[in-house]
Amino acid sequence: MKVVFHLDLDEEKILRIGLTNLENLRAAKPEARINLVVNGPAVKFFRKDCADEFLTRIKNLMQAEVTIFICRNALRAFDIPEEDLCPGCEPIPAGVVALIKLQQQGCAYIKP
């Protein structure tokens, strides 16, 4: 099973739902290849100075082998330097391109 989750809004409610979806999938299907693509204003939630509640959950997901891709275009648009990202997040040139490639590789698309 391969899946890509997509977060693009800076709404805490959506972030909480998305993180819970990721955690639930990892618990139900430990063998799944899980990716998260973050673009748009949602990149703000993946800074290392973000709320502890979110940072802890993000770090736990990465330890559980969830790959988190962060759009460089969005980082530039919101003046967030890559060094301000939560360690382990992987900057990529364009989130939309990554979404297309992952779906072409057979990933199911989920948008909380």
Secondary structure, DSSP 8 states (H G I E B T S, - for coil): -EEEEEE----HHHHHHHHHHHHHHHHH-TT-EEEEEE-GGGGGGGBTTS-HHHHHHHHHHHHTT-EEEEEHHHHHHTT--GGGB-TT-EEES-HHHHHHHHHHTT-EEE--
